[in-house]
Amino acid sequence: MTDNGDGAPLVRLENVNKHFGALHVLKDINLTVFRGEVLVVIGPSGGGKSTLCRTVNRLETIDGGRIVFDGQPLPEEGKGLARLRSEVGMVFQSFNLFAHKTILENVTLGPVKVRGQGRDAAERRAMELLERVGIAAQAQKHPAQLSGGQQQRVAIARALAMEPKMILFDEPTSALDPEMVQEVLDVMVSLARDGMTMMVVTHEMGFARRAANRVVFMADGQIVEENTPDAFFGSPQTDRAKDFLSKILTH
C-alpha cells in the first residue's frame, strides 16, 4: 500500500454498509486514506463510488460499520458534524455556487460565516486562492458569467478557503465540456503535488495515473482491487478490473 503522507491514517472506513431500499450499495467496505495521500476511486457507473465518497463527510449516512476521521468517529449531527464538514472540503459534479453572489463572495462565505474570519482577511486569502486556480481576474463576476471549467475552479478555491484537512472530489469533471476538463485536472494535480489529502471519484484515467498514490477499483458496491497506479493499470489482478480497463483504455 503506497502512502504519500506521514503514514498516519486520516480516514478509516470499517465494515461500512449502506442500503438504498432493497439496493445494497456499499458492502462491507474497509478502506484507509492516509494524510497527504491522493486516493482515486474508479469503476463502472452504479458501483457505489459516489456514495462511498459522500459517506466520508456524512452527506450519506451509513447503515452499518463505522467511519473514523482524524481519530474520531464521525459525528451524527449538530456542531460536531458542522465542524467535520468544515474540515472535509467537497467538490461536486455540479458546481453548487451561489448564483446571486460574486465569485469572491462565494469563496469568502464559508470562512466568514463558519470560521468567523474577518472579511478583509477572508478576501485577501480568497484572492490568493483564485490566483492559484487561475481566475483572480473573474473575482467580481457572477457564476453564470464563467465557463464550466472556471466555475469548477471557483468551487475548488472555495473548498481550499476553509483550510480543510482533506478534499473529496465527486466526479468533478463529468459535467464539463471536454476542452475544459484539463484546466480543472491541472489544478487538482497541483494540489496533489502540494500534499493535499484527496479522495477523487473520477472517470479520468489519465489523472489517476498521474496524480494517484493509490487506485481503488469499485464494482457492485465492493472494493474489488486496490493498488498503485502503475500496478493497477499495468497488471490488474481481477477479471472484473481487466474487463473494465479493456473497455475504457482503447489506446
Secondary structure, DSSP 8 states (H G I E B T S, - for coil): ----SSS-EEEEEEEEEEEETTEEEEEEEEEEEETT-EEEEE-STTSSHHHHHHHTTTSS--SEEEEEETTEE---SHHHHHHHHHHEEEE-SS----TTS-HHHHHHHHHHHTS---HHHHHHHHHHHHHHTT-GGGTTS-GGGS-HHHHHHHHHHHHHHT--SEEEEESTTTTS-HHHHHHHHHHHHHHHHTT--EEEE-S-HHHHHHH-SEEEEEETTEEEEEE-HHHHHHS--SHHHHHHHHHH---
